[in-house]
Amino acid sequence: MNLTDSRKFVGTSFGITISASDLPEDASLSSDDYVNRLTFQEATHILREGGRLILGHRWKLGGIMHHLASKARDLRMWRGPAPDEPREPASITNVIAWPDRPPSDSDGDAKRLLELGVMEIQSAGVEGIDLNSVDPDSELGVFCRTRALTAMRKKITELADVRICLGGGSNKPQRRLSGVLEEAILTIQTEKPLYISSAIGGVSRVICDAILRRRLLESDQSHFVTPAPARAAMAKYMAEFPFPLEEGPCIINCVEADGWNALEYLRSLDLKRLAEIAHLSPDEYINLLTTADINRAMTMVTLGVTSLRAGVRR
């Protein structure tokens, strides 16, 4: 590491989950265009300050991953190579879940960005299953996709030093939990800093309410339930391909024998401990959870990460 580098986030890897909400009260903040602009803005800030990104987005020519990787390349070119230092690690690690595939060899832009070392791509599958013989649309395919998404999020959590969660929807049937919820829980379980805010609503707002032990509407509680197709597939194949209970179907009130209650898990958390891990005071962490101002939320993130890097307890 260049000890003269004064950028705020040098050496820190960020997992970022910012996605559109499917909750009606957040309609003004949940359009794909708004979320893409916000993601690009915050991710660019992290890259400009020397941080790395660990993302689960699919690669798509002209998509958010393409734009971010191009920005990371431009920032490297602007700074120039560091003298007498080895090649920098990739600015972006893109982790993809089966059956998603890396960019094809014919994608010249992706190939150049990979060759430059600006980004790298890792894949997450399912242990013990030959995925080449699995039809993604079959019941086994639903099971494998569900398990691969959890594996992808576990890998992202392992690679990231901190996680930012904003927004989030839950309308995808082939998953154990929404991405925001599962990544927030995995981050908490590994005792890494979680910066999550209600600022743009969505599932993140529901998670914040659960951590604060606020009363939730029945519609809010539904976000903690594994969709029926994924539950059925997991029940059918879990004996043959076992997995930990806490990675199994999530059921409110544990009405099914093998259910795991993510809502009660969040309600049981010690808020002071979450704040301590995030290097924020309890009041600052509550401000992060509850603010409706996205700029205020991101200020809290910067405050926590810079305190973390400096070893300062607030």
C-alpha positions, 0 to 999 in steps of 0.5 A: 500500500502506498503510505502517501495515499491520502484517499479515504477508503484505500484498502477497504472493500465495499459490498453495495446493495442498492436496488429498486423497491417494490413497496408502493410508498417508495414509488418516487425513489424506486425507479430503476433510473433513480437507483442506477444513478444513485448506485453509480454516484456512490460507487464512483465516490468509493472508487475515487477515494481508493476503495474496492467494490464487491458486487453481485450485478450481472454483466451487461453491455451498457449496464451498471457493471459496464459503466462502473468498470469503465469509470474504474479504468478511467480513474486508474489512468488519471492517477497513473501507475504507482511507482515501485509498487506491484499491480493494484488488485482489481477495483471491482470484483463481480461475483455471479450466481449460476446459471448467470455466465461471465461475459462472452469472449466476443465482448471486447469491452469486458475482455479489455477491462479484465486484461487490464485488471480493472475487474475480475469475475468469480462464480458461485455454484452449488457444491456436489451438483454437476450444474452442466446437466441441470435445467435452470427451469426445472424444480432442481434448477430452482433449488440450485438457483436458490442455493447459488444466490446464497453462495454468491452472497456468502462469497461477497460477504467474505470478500467485502470489509463493509456492506451498504444496503439501501432500498430493495424489492422482494418480488423474485420467486427463485431466492431464499430471501431478498438480496438486501435481507440476506446480505444484511443478515450474512454481514451481521453474522460475520460481525462486519460493519453493516450500514443500512438505511431507510433513506430510499425505503424498500426492504431496507426500511423494513429491516431497519424497523425490525432492528429497532423493534418497531411494529410491522404491518403484515405486508412488511412481514411478508418480506421475511418469508421464502417464496413457495417455489423455493421452499418446495424445492428446498424441502424436496432436495435438502436431504440429498443436498443438506445445508445449515438450518439458518440458510434454509427456508425462512418462515414467520413464526416457524409454522413449518418444522424446519423454518428459520425466522429471520425477523425474530433474528433481527429483532434479537440483535443488540443495536449498541453492538451493531453500532460498535462494529460500524464504528458509530455511536448508538445515536449515529447508528439510529440516525443512519437507520431512520434518516429519510435523507440519502445524503445524511445516510451516506455521510454516516457511512463515510464517518463510520468507515473512516473511523474504522480505518483510523481505529477510532471508537465513537 
